[in-house]
């Protein structure tokens, strides 16, 4: 909930800090879902067969470890 300027008269010092914090939070949005490609699926399976962890694969593929694990479990082998 945004605090409109000059709603509180006189405005306490913390109001500007709160406005900046809210603006920063609104600018740092969550990443959108990135669909998996067939090529990525094949790479994921190959890397798991090599014994890499979900965390390591996630770092390599720029995805979270939980995303990698869930995708791996959905791929028909």
PDB file of N, CA, C and O in Angstrom:
ATOM      1  N   UNK A   1       0.855  -1.158   0.000  1.00  0.00           N
ATOM      2  CA  UNK A   1       0.000   0.000   0.000  1.00  0.00           C
ATOM      3  C   UNK A   1       0.904   1.224   0.000  1.00  0.00           C
ATOM      4  O   UNK A   1       1.727   1.408   0.897  1.00  0.00           O
ATOM      5  N   UNK A   2       0.737   2.050  -1.013  1.00  0.00           N
ATOM      6  CA  UNK A   2       1.586   3.221  -1.165  1.00  0.00           C
ATOM      7  C   UNK A   2       1.102   4.359  -0.269  1.00  0.00           C
ATOM      8  O   UNK A   2      -0.096   4.548  -0.058  1.00  0.00           O
ATOM      9  N   UNK A   3       2.048   5.090   0.236  1.00  0.00           N
ATOM     10  CA  UNK A   3       1.742   6.263   1.051  1.00  0.00           C
ATOM     11  C   UNK A   3       1.852   7.480   0.145  1.00  0.00           C
ATOM     12  O   UNK A   3       2.934   7.788  -0.354  1.00  0.00           O
ATOM     13  N   UNK A   4       0.755   8.164  -0.066  1.00  0.00           N
ATOM     14  CA  UNK A   4       0.734   9.331  -0.940  1.00  0.00           C
ATOM     15  C   UNK A   4       1.530  10.476  -0.307  1.00  0.00           C
ATOM     16  O   UNK A   4       1.535  10.618   0.916  1.00  0.00           O
ATOM     17  N   UNK A   5       2.199  11.289  -1.121  1.00  0.00           N
ATOM     18  CA  UNK A   5       2.961  12.424  -0.590  1.00  0.00           C
ATOM     19  C   UNK A   5       2.056  13.441   0.097  1.00  0.00           C
ATOM     20  O   UNK A   5       0.948  13.719  -0.363  1.00  0.00           O
ATOM     21  N   UNK A   6       2.534  13.974   1.173  1.00  0.00           N
ATOM     22  CA  UNK A   6       1.895  15.056   1.922  1.00  0.00           C
ATOM     23  C   UNK A   6       0.535  14.696   2.517  1.00  0.00           C
ATOM     24  O   UNK A   6      -0.284  15.583   2.758  1.00  0.00           O
ATOM     25  N   UNK A   7       0.285  13.421   2.754  1.00  0.00           N
ATOM     26  CA  UNK A   7      -0.938  13.000   3.433  1.00  0.00           C
ATOM     27  C   UNK A   7      -0.821  13.334   4.917  1.00  0.00           C
ATOM     28  O   UNK A   7      -1.791  13.747   5.551  1.00  0.00           O
ATOM     29  N   UNK A   8       0.362  13.152   5.451  1.00  0.00           N
ATOM     30  CA  UNK A   8       0.615  13.461   6.846  1.00  0.00           C
ATOM     31  C   UNK A   8       1.326  14.808   6.931  1.00  0.00           C
ATOM     32  O   UNK A   8       2.380  14.995   6.322  1.00  0.00           O
ATOM     33  N   UNK A   9       0.769  15.718   7.662  1.00  0.00           N
ATOM     34  CA  UNK A   9       1.414  17.033   7.766  1.00  0.00           C
ATOM     35  C   UNK A   9       1.796  17.293   9.207  1.00  0.00           C
ATOM     36  O   UNK A   9       0.928  17.137  10.065  1.00  0.00           O
ATOM     37  N   UNK A  10       2.971  17.662   9.542  1.00  0.00           N
ATOM     38  CA  UNK A  10       4.170  17.527   8.714  1.00  0.00           C
ATOM     39  C   UNK A  10       4.584  16.062   8.623  1.00  0.00           C
ATOM     40  O   UNK A  10       4.344  15.282   9.544  1.00  0.00           O
ATOM     41  N   UNK A  11       5.200  15.702   7.517  1.00  0.00           N
ATOM     42  CA  UNK A  11       5.583  14.307   7.304  1.00  0.00           C
ATOM     43  C   UNK A  11       6.804  13.950   8.137  1.00  0.00           C
ATOM     44  O   UNK A  11       7.798  14.676   8.135  1.00  0.00           O
ATOM     45  N   UNK A  12       6.728  12.835   8.846  1.00  0.00           N
ATOM     46  CA  UNK A  12       7.900  12.361   9.586  1.00  0.00           C
ATOM     47  C   UNK A  12       9.004  11.925   8.608  1.00  0.00           C
ATOM     48  O   UNK A  12       8.725  11.645   7.442  1.00  0.00           O
ATOM     49  N   UNK A  13      10.210  11.870   9.069  1.00  0.00           N
ATOM     50  CA  UNK A  13      11.359  11.502   8.231  1.00  0.00           C
ATOM     51  C   UNK A  13      11.232  10.093   7.657  1.00  0.00           C
ATOM     52  O   UNK A  13      11.717   9.833   6.556  1.00  0.00           O
ATOM     53  N   UNK A  14      10.595   9.191   8.375  1.00  0.00           N
ATOM     54  CA  UNK A  14      10.499   7.802   7.921  1.00  0.00           C
ATOM     55  C   UNK A  14       9.602   7.631   6.702  1.00  0.00           C
ATOM     56  O   UNK A  14       9.683   6.605   6.027  1.00  0.00           O
ATOM     57  N   UNK A  15       8.757   8.598   6.403  1.00  0.00           N
ATOM     58  CA  UNK A  15       7.815   8.454   5.283  1.00  0.00           C
ATOM     59  C   UNK A  15       8.558   8.357   3.954  1.00  0.00           C
ATOM     60  O   UNK A  15       8.246   7.489   3.138  1.00  0.00           O
ATOM     61  N   UNK A  16       9.524   9.223   3.727  1.00  0.00           N
ATOM     62  CA  UNK A  16      10.288   9.160   2.470  1.00  0.00           C
ATOM     63  C   UNK A  16      11.051   7.847   2.354  1.00  0.00           C
ATOM     64  O   UNK A  16      11.139   7.271   1.270  1.00  0.00           O
ATOM     65  N   UNK A  17      11.601   7.376   3.467  1.00  0.00           N
ATOM     66  CA  UNK A  17      12.308   6.091   3.456  1.00  0.00           C
ATOM     67  C   UNK A  17      11.350   4.970   3.091  1.00  0.00           C
ATOM     68  O   UNK A  17      11.707   4.078   2.321  1.00  0.00           O
ATOM     69  N   UNK A  18      10.158   5.001   3.624  1.00  0.00           N
ATOM     70  CA  UNK A  18       9.155   3.974   3.333  1.00  0.00           C
ATOM     71  C   UNK A  18       8.727   4.023   1.870  1.00  0.00           C
ATOM     72  O   UNK A  18       8.549   2.983   1.236  1.00  0.00           O
ATOM     73  N   UNK A  19       8.564   5.215   1.341  1.00  0.00           N
ATOM     74  CA  UNK A  19       8.207   5.347  -0.082  1.00  0.00           C
ATOM     75  C   UNK A  19       9.293   4.738  -0.964  1.00  0.00           C
ATOM     76  O   UNK A  19       8.998   4.020  -1.919  1.00  0.00           O
ATOM     77  N   UNK A  20      10.569   5.034  -0.633  1.00  0.00           N
ATOM     78  CA  UNK A  20      11.675   4.467  -1.412  1.00  0.00           C
ATOM     79  C   UNK A  20      11.703   2.948  -1.319  1.00  0.00           C
ATOM     80  O   UNK A  20      11.928   2.264  -2.317  1.00  0.00           O
ATOM     81  N   UNK A  21      11.472   2.420  -0.114  1.00  0.00           N
ATOM     82  CA  UNK A  21      11.462   0.961   0.069  1.00  0.00           C
ATOM     83  C   UNK A  21      10.363   0.318  -0.763  1.00  0.00           C
ATOM     84  O   UNK A  21      10.589  -0.706  -1.408  1.00  0.00           O
ATOM     85  N   UNK A  22       9.178   0.913  -0.752  1.00  0.00           N
ATOM     86  CA  UNK A  22       8.064   0.380  -1.536  1.00  0.00           C
ATOM     87  C   UNK A  22       8.369   0.424  -3.027  1.00  0.00           C
ATOM     88  O   UNK A  22       8.032  -0.507  -3.758  1.00  0.00           O
ATOM     89  N   UNK A  23       8.996   1.487  -3.476  1.00  0.00           N
ATOM     90  CA  UNK A  23       9.354   1.612  -4.887  1.00  0.00           C
ATOM     91  C   UNK A  23      10.372   0.544  -5.268  1.00  0.00           C
ATOM     92  O   UNK A  23      10.253  -0.082  -6.321  1.00  0.00           O
ATOM     93  N   UNK A  24      11.372   0.335  -4.414  1.00  0.00           N
ATOM     94  CA  UNK A  24      12.375  -0.700  -4.677  1.00  0.00           C
ATOM     95  C   UNK A  24      11.740  -2.073  -4.759  1.00  0.00           C
ATOM     96  O   UNK A  24      12.097  -2.867  -5.630  1.00  0.00           O
ATOM     97  N   UNK A  25      10.818  -2.362  -3.880  1.00  0.00           N
ATOM     98  CA  UNK A  25      10.154  -3.669  -3.880  1.00  0.00           C
ATOM     99  C   UNK A  25       9.322  -3.858  -5.134  1.00  0.00           C
ATOM    100  O   UNK A  25       9.281  -4.960  -5.681  1.00  0.00           O
ATOM    101  N   UNK A  26       8.662  -2.819  -5.598  1.00  0.00           N
ATOM    102  CA  UNK A  26       7.829  -2.948  -6.791  1.00  0.00           C
ATOM    103  C   UNK A  26       8.684  -3.122  -8.042  1.00  0.00           C
ATOM    104  O   UNK A  26       8.226  -3.690  -9.034  1.00  0.00           O
ATOM    105  N   UNK A  27       9.930  -2.634  -7.999  1.00  0.00           N
ATOM    106  CA  UNK A  27      10.819  -2.773  -9.155  1.00  0.00           C
ATOM    107  C   UNK A  27      11.481  -4.138  -9.219  1.00  0.00           C
ATOM    108  O   UNK A  27      11.885  -4.576 -10.296  1.00  0.00           O
ATOM    109  N   UNK A  28      11.601  -4.817  -8.086  1.00  0.00           N
ATOM    110  CA  UNK A  28      12.229  -6.135  -8.055  1.00  0.00           C
ATOM    111  C   UNK A  28      11.130  -7.200  -8.036  1.00  0.00           C
ATOM    112  O   UNK A  28      10.802  -7.762  -6.991  1.00  0.00           O
ATOM    113  N   UNK A  29      10.584  -7.454  -9.192  1.00  0.00           N
ATOM    114  CA  UNK A  29       9.507  -8.431  -9.307  1.00  0.00           C
ATOM    115  C   UNK A  29      10.094  -9.827  -9.447  1.00  0.00           C
ATOM    116  O   UNK A  29      11.253 -10.010  -9.820  1.00  0.00           O
ATOM    117  N   UNK A  30       9.263 -10.788  -9.139  1.00  0.00           N
ATOM    118  CA  UNK A  30       9.655 -12.178  -9.281  1.00  0.00           C
ATOM    119  C   UNK A  30       9.880 -12.524 -10.746  1.00  0.00           C
ATOM    120  O   UNK A  30       9.245 -11.953 -11.633  1.00  0.00           O
ATOM    121  N   UNK A  31      10.774 -13.448 -10.987  1.00  0.00           N
ATOM    122  CA  UNK A  31      10.991 -13.898 -12.351  1.00  0.00           C
ATOM    123  C   UNK A  31       9.735 -14.580 -12.872  1.00  0.00           C
ATOM    124  O   UNK A  31       9.019 -15.253 -12.130  1.00  0.00           O
ATOM    125  N   UNK A  32       9.485 -14.395 -14.145  1.00  0.00           N
ATOM    126  CA  UNK A  32       8.361 -15.081 -14.759  1.00  0.00           C
ATOM    127  C   UNK A  32       8.782 -16.510 -15.078  1.00  0.00           C
ATOM    128  O   UNK A  32       9.968 -16.809 -15.223  1.00  0.00           O
ATOM    129  N   UNK A  33       7.793 -17.379 -15.183  1.00  0.00           N
ATOM    130  CA  UNK A  33       8.052 -18.769 -15.497  1.00  0.00           C
ATOM    131  C   UNK A  33       8.682 -18.881 -16.878  1.00  0.00           C
ATOM    132  O   UNK A  33       8.215 -18.270 -17.839  1.00  0.00           O
ATOM    133  N   UNK A  34       9.720 -19.648 -16.962  1.00  0.00           N
ATOM    134  CA  UNK A  34      10.409 -19.887 -18.229  1.00  0.00           C
ATOM    135  C   UNK A  34      10.126 -21.332 -18.629  1.00  0.00           C
ATOM    136  O   UNK A  34      10.508 -22.259 -17.915  1.00  0.00           O
ATOM    137  N   UNK A  35       9.466 -21.527 -19.757  1.00  0.00           N
ATOM    138  CA  UNK A  35       9.110 -22.879 -20.177  1.00  0.00           C
ATOM    139  C   UNK A  35      10.355 -23.684 -20.530  1.00  0.00           C
ATOM    140  O   UNK A  35      11.365 -23.144 -20.982  1.00  0.00           O
ATOM    141  N   UNK A  36      10.252 -24.965 -20.312  1.00  0.00           N
ATOM    142  CA  UNK A  36      11.347 -25.881 -20.612  1.00  0.00           C
ATOM    143  C   UNK A  36      11.276 -26.293 -22.074  1.00  0.00           C
ATOM    144  O   UNK A  36      10.199 -26.576 -22.599  1.00  0.00           O
ATOM    145  N   UNK A  37      12.424 -26.324 -22.721  1.00  0.00           N
ATOM    146  CA  UNK A  37      12.483 -26.780 -24.108  1.00  0.00           C
ATOM    147  C   UNK A  37      12.885 -28.255 -24.126  1.00  0.00           C
ATOM    148  O   UNK A  37      13.381 -28.794 -23.137  1.00  0.00           O
ATOM    149  N   UNK A  38      12.661 -28.882 -25.256  1.00  0.00           N
ATOM    150  CA  UNK A  38      13.061 -30.282 -25.422  1.00  0.00           C
ATOM    151  C   UNK A  38      14.571 -30.423 -25.274  1.00  0.00           C
ATOM    152  O   UNK A  38      15.062 -31.394 -24.699  1.00  0.00           O
ATOM    153  N   UNK A  39      15.291 -29.456 -25.793  1.00  0.00           N
ATOM    154  CA  UNK A  39      16.758 -29.469 -25.687  1.00  0.00           C
ATOM    155  C   UNK A  39      17.180 -29.409 -24.215  1.00  0.00           C
ATOM    156  O   UNK A  39      18.086 -30.132 -23.799  1.00  0.00           O
ATOM    157  N   UNK A  40      16.527 -28.551 -23.432  1.00  0.00           N
ATOM    158  CA  UNK A  40      16.838 -28.448 -22.009  1.00  0.00           C
ATOM    159  C   UNK A  40      16.485 -29.749 -21.282  1.00  0.00           C
ATOM    160  O   UNK A  40      17.213 -30.181 -20.388  1.00  0.00           O
ATOM    161  N   UNK A  41      15.379 -30.363 -21.666  1.00  0.00           N
ATOM    162  CA  UNK A  41      14.995 -31.647 -21.060  1.00  0.00           C
ATOM    163  C   UNK A  41      16.082 -32.694 -21.285  1.00  0.00           C
ATOM    164  O   UNK A  41      16.476 -33.411 -20.365  1.00  0.00           O
ATOM    165  N   UNK A  42      16.558 -32.768 -22.525  1.00  0.00           N
ATOM    166  CA  UNK A  42      17.606 -33.746 -22.843  1.00  0.00           C
ATOM    167  C   UNK A  42      18.881 -33.458 -22.052  1.00  0.00           C
ATOM    168  O   UNK A  42      19.528 -34.373 -21.543  1.00  0.00           O
ATOM    169  N   UNK A  43      19.231 -32.175 -21.957  1.00  0.00           N
ATOM    170  CA  UNK A  43      20.414 -31.773 -21.197  1.00  0.00           C
ATOM    171  C   UNK A  43      20.252 -32.126 -19.722  1.00  0.00           C
ATOM    172  O   UNK A  43      21.190 -32.610 -19.089  1.00  0.00           O
ATOM    173  N   UNK A  44      19.076 -31.887 -19.181  1.00  0.00           N
ATOM    174  CA  UNK A  44      18.790 -32.207 -17.786  1.00  0.00           C
ATOM    175  C   UNK A  44      18.951 -33.702 -17.528  1.00  0.00           C
ATOM    176  O   UNK A  44      19.589 -34.098 -16.553  1.00  0.00           O
ATOM    177  N   UNK A  45      18.386 -34.517 -18.380  1.00  0.00           N
ATOM    178  CA  UNK A  45      18.505 -35.972 -18.220  1.00  0.00           C
ATOM    179  C   UNK A  45      19.968 -36.399 -18.303  1.00  0.00           C
ATOM    180  O   UNK A  45      20.427 -37.213 -17.502  1.00  0.00           O
ATOM    181  N   UNK A  46      20.695 -35.854 -19.267  1.00  0.00           N
ATOM    182  CA  UNK A  46      22.119 -36.202 -19.429  1.00  0.00           C
ATOM    183  C   UNK A  46      22.922 -35.824 -18.180  1.00  0.00           C
ATOM    184  O   UNK A  46      23.745 -36.606 -17.705  1.00  0.00           O
ATOM    185  N   UNK A  47      22.679 -34.636 -17.659  1.00  0.00           N
ATOM    186  CA  UNK A  47      23.421 -34.192 -16.482  1.00  0.00           C
ATOM    187  C   UNK A  47      23.089 -35.025 -15.249  1.00  0.00           C
ATOM    188  O   UNK A  47      23.970 -35.307 -14.438  1.00  0.00           O
ATOM    189  N   UNK A  48      21.825 -35.420 -15.101  1.00  0.00           N
ATOM    190  CA  UNK A  48      21.449 -36.287 -13.971  1.00  0.00           C
ATOM    191  C   UNK A  48      22.107 -37.657 -14.113  1.00  0.00           C
ATOM    192  O   UNK A  48      22.551 -38.244 -13.126  1.00  0.00           O
ATOM    193  N   UNK A  49      22.167 -38.158 -15.336  1.00  0.00           N
ATOM    194  CA  UNK A  49      22.817 -39.454 -15.564  1.00  0.00           C
ATOM    195  C   UNK A  49      24.307 -39.393 -15.243  1.00  0.00           C
ATOM    196  O   UNK A  49      24.911 -40.404 -14.886  1.00  0.00           O
ATOM    197  N   UNK A  50      24.894 -38.212 -15.369  1.00  0.00           N
ATOM    198  CA  UNK A  50      26.304 -38.020 -15.017  1.00  0.00           C
ATOM    199  C   UNK A  50      26.490 -37.895 -13.509  1.00  0.00           C
ATOM    200  O   UNK A  50      27.619 -37.875 -13.018  1.00  0.00           O
ATOM    201  N   UNK A  51      25.380 -37.811 -12.775  1.00  0.00           N
ATOM    202  CA  UNK A  51      25.458 -37.781 -11.322  1.00  0.00           C
ATOM    203  C   UNK A  51      25.440 -36.402 -10.690  1.00  0.00           C
ATOM    204  O   UNK A  51      25.676 -36.275  -9.488  1.00  0.00           O
ATOM    205  N   UNK A  52      25.165 -35.366 -11.470  1.00  0.00           N
ATOM    206  CA  UNK A  52      25.123 -34.017 -10.923  1.00  0.00           C
ATOM    207  C   UNK A  52      23.879 -33.818 -10.062  1.00  0.00           C
ATOM    208  O   UNK A  52      22.842 -34.435 -10.305  1.00  0.00           O
ATOM    209  N   UNK A  53      23.987 -32.970  -9.077  1.00  0.00           N
ATOM    210  CA  UNK A  53      22.864 -32.689  -8.182  1.00  0.00           C
ATOM    211  C   UNK A  53      21.912 -31.703  -8.860  1.00  0.00           C
ATOM    212  O   UNK A  53      22.274 -31.023  -9.820  1.00  0.00           O
ATOM    213  N   UNK A  54      20.688 -31.645  -8.335  1.00  0.00           N
ATOM    214  CA  UNK A  54      19.709 -30.692  -8.856  1.00  0.00           C
ATOM    215  C   UNK A  54      20.223 -29.258  -8.683  1.00  0.00           C
ATOM    216  O   UNK A  54      20.018 -28.405  -9.547  1.00  0.00           O
ATOM    217  N   UNK A  55      20.882 -29.015  -7.570  1.00  0.00           N
ATOM    218  CA  UNK A  55      21.404 -27.676  -7.302  1.00  0.00           C
ATOM    219  C   UNK A  55      22.449 -27.282  -8.345  1.00  0.00           C
ATOM    220  O   UNK A  55      22.403 -26.178  -8.888  1.00  0.00           O
ATOM    221  N   UNK A  56      23.384 -28.180  -8.623  1.00  0.00           N
ATOM    222  CA  UNK A  56      24.438 -27.897  -9.601  1.00  0.00           C
ATOM    223  C   UNK A  56      23.848 -27.709 -10.995  1.00  0.00           C
ATOM    224  O   UNK A  56      24.259 -26.810 -11.729  1.00  0.00           O
ATOM    225  N   UNK A  57      22.892 -28.549 -11.358  1.00  0.00           N
ATOM    226  CA  UNK A  57      22.245 -28.431 -12.667  1.00  0.00           C
ATOM    227  C   UNK A  57      21.501 -27.100 -12.754  1.00  0.00           C
ATOM    228  O   UNK A  57      21.544 -26.420 -13.780  1.00  0.00           O
ATOM    229  N   UNK A  58      20.826 -26.741 -11.682  1.00  0.00           N
ATOM    230  CA  UNK A  58      20.111 -25.472 -11.653  1.00  0.00           C
ATOM    231  C   UNK A  58      21.030 -24.297 -11.879  1.00  0.00           C
ATOM    232  O   UNK A  58      20.687 -23.369 -12.612  1.00  0.00           O
ATOM    233  N   UNK A  59      22.191 -24.325 -11.260  1.00  0.00           N
ATOM    234  CA  UNK A  59      23.171 -23.253 -11.452  1.00  0.00           C
ATOM    235  C   UNK A  59      23.623 -23.199 -12.909  1.00  0.00           C
ATOM    236  O   UNK A  59      23.781 -22.120 -13.479  1.00  0.00           O
ATOM    237  N   UNK A  60      23.827 -24.363 -13.500  1.00  0.00           N
ATOM    238  CA  UNK A  60      24.286 -24.426 -14.881  1.00  0.00           C
ATOM    239  C   UNK A  60      23.213 -23.963 -15.866  1.00  0.00           C
ATOM    240  O   UNK A  60      23.518 -23.361 -16.895  1.00  0.00           O
ATOM    241  N   UNK A  61      21.954 -24.254 -15.534  1.00  0.00           N
ATOM    242  CA  UNK A  61      20.854 -23.948 -16.453  1.00  0.00           C
ATOM    243  C   UNK A  61      20.116 -22.663 -16.081  1.00  0.00           C
ATOM    244  O   UNK A  61      19.107 -22.314 -16.693  1.00  0.00           O
ATOM    245  N   UNK A  62      20.631 -21.971 -15.074  1.00  0.00           N
ATOM    246  CA  UNK A  62      20.021 -20.720 -14.617  1.00  0.00           C
ATOM    247  C   UNK A  62      18.566 -20.935 -14.172  1.00  0.00           C
ATOM    248  O   UNK A  62      17.664 -20.186 -14.544  1.00  0.00           O
ATOM    249  N   UNK A  63      18.375 -21.978 -13.369  1.00  0.00           N
ATOM    250  CA  UNK A  63      17.068 -22.305 -12.816  1.00  0.00           C
ATOM    251  C   UNK A  63      17.257 -22.709 -11.362  1.00  0.00           C
ATOM    252  O   UNK A  63      18.370 -23.003 -10.928  1.00  0.00           O
ATOM    253  N   UNK A  64      16.160 -22.721 -10.614  1.00  0.00           N
ATOM    254  CA  UNK A  64      16.261 -23.116  -9.214  1.00  0.00           C
ATOM    255  C   UNK A  64      16.386 -24.638  -9.118  1.00  0.00           C
ATOM    256  O   UNK A  64      15.975 -25.367 -10.020  1.00  0.00           O
ATOM    257  N   UNK A  65      16.954 -25.093  -8.020  1.00  0.00           N
ATOM    258  CA  UNK A  65      17.115 -26.530  -7.805  1.00  0.00           C
ATOM    259  C   UNK A  65      15.754 -27.220  -7.754  1.00  0.00           C
ATOM    260  O   UNK A  65      15.603 -28.330  -8.265  1.00  0.00           O
ATOM    261  N   UNK A  66      14.767 -26.575  -7.143  1.00  0.00           N
ATOM    262  CA  UNK A  66      13.439 -27.179  -7.044  1.00  0.00           C
ATOM    263  C   UNK A  66      12.774 -27.267  -8.415  1.00  0.00           C
ATOM    264  O   UNK A  66      12.063 -28.231  -8.701  1.00  0.00           O
ATOM    265  N   UNK A  67      13.002 -26.273  -9.256  1.00  0.00           N
ATOM    266  CA  UNK A  67      12.470 -26.296 -10.617  1.00  0.00           C
ATOM    267  C   UNK A  67      13.072 -27.457 -11.409  1.00  0.00           C
ATOM    268  O   UNK A  67      12.367 -28.163 -12.131  1.00  0.00           O
ATOM    269  N   UNK A  68      14.363 -27.640 -11.263  1.00  0.00           N
ATOM    270  CA  UNK A  68      15.063 -28.718 -11.958  1.00  0.00           C
ATOM    271  C   UNK A  68      14.552 -30.073 -11.474  1.00  0.00           C
ATOM    272  O   UNK A  68      14.279 -30.960 -12.283  1.00  0.00           O
ATOM    273  N   UNK A  69      14.424 -30.232 -10.173  1.00  0.00           N
ATOM    274  CA  UNK A  69      13.947 -31.497  -9.612  1.00  0.00           C
ATOM    275  C   UNK A  69      12.539 -31.818 -10.085  1.00  0.00           C
ATOM    276  O   UNK A  69      12.264 -32.945 -10.497  1.00  0.00           O
ATOM    277  N   UNK A  70      11.656 -30.846 -10.030  1.00  0.00           N
ATOM    278  CA  UNK A  70      10.265 -31.073 -10.459  1.00  0.00           C
ATOM    279  C   UNK A  70      10.191 -31.430 -11.939  1.00  0.00           C
ATOM    280  O   UNK A  70       9.439 -32.319 -12.339  1.00  0.00           O
ATOM    281  N   UNK A  71      10.979 -30.727 -12.740  1.00  0.00           N
ATOM    282  CA  UNK A  71      10.967 -31.010 -14.173  1.00  0.00           C
ATOM    283  C   UNK A  71      11.500 -32.405 -14.442  1.00  0.00           C
ATOM    284  O   UNK A  71      10.939 -33.133 -15.261  1.00  0.00           O
ATOM    285  N   UNK A  72      12.553 -32.782 -13.779  1.00  0.00           N
ATOM    286  CA  UNK A  72      13.142 -34.105 -13.978  1.00  0.00           C
ATOM    287  C   UNK A  72      12.143 -35.209 -13.666  1.00  0.00           C
ATOM    288  O   UNK A  72      12.075 -36.215 -14.372  1.00  0.00           O
ATOM    289  N   UNK A  73      11.373 -35.016 -12.611  1.00  0.00           N
ATOM    290  CA  UNK A  73      10.390 -36.034 -12.225  1.00  0.00           C
ATOM    291  C   UNK A  73       9.219 -36.112 -13.193  1.00  0.00           C
ATOM    292  O   UNK A  73       8.504 -37.113 -13.213  1.00  0.00           O
ATOM    293  N   UNK A  74       9.011 -35.074 -13.998  1.00  0.00           N
ATOM    294  CA  UNK A  74       7.906 -35.054 -14.965  1.00  0.00           C
ATOM    295  C   UNK A  74       8.295 -35.588 -16.328  1.00  0.00           C
ATOM    296  O   UNK A  74       7.426 -35.920 -17.134  1.00  0.00           O
ATOM    297  N   UNK A  75       9.591 -35.677 -16.596  1.00  0.00           N
ATOM    298  CA  UNK A  75      10.051 -36.128 -17.909  1.00  0.00           C
ATOM    299  C   UNK A  75       9.844 -37.644 -17.997  1.00  0.00           C
ATOM    300  O   UNK A  75      10.329 -38.394 -17.151  1.00  0.00           O
ATOM    301  N   UNK A  76       9.118 -38.084 -19.031  1.00  0.00           N
ATOM    302  CA  UNK A  76       8.961 -39.537 -19.206  1.00  0.00           C
ATOM    303  C   UNK A  76      10.278 -40.156 -19.680  1.00  0.00           C
ATOM    304  O   UNK A  76      10.802 -39.807 -20.738  1.00  0.00           O
ATOM    305  N   UNK A  77      10.795 -41.077 -18.876  1.00  0.00           N
ATOM    306  CA  UNK A  77      12.092 -41.686 -19.228  1.00  0.00           C
ATOM    307  C   UNK A  77      11.933 -43.016 -19.881  1.00  0.00           C
ATOM    308  O   UNK A  77      12.926 -43.653 -20.235  1.00  0.00           O
TER     309      UNK A  77
END
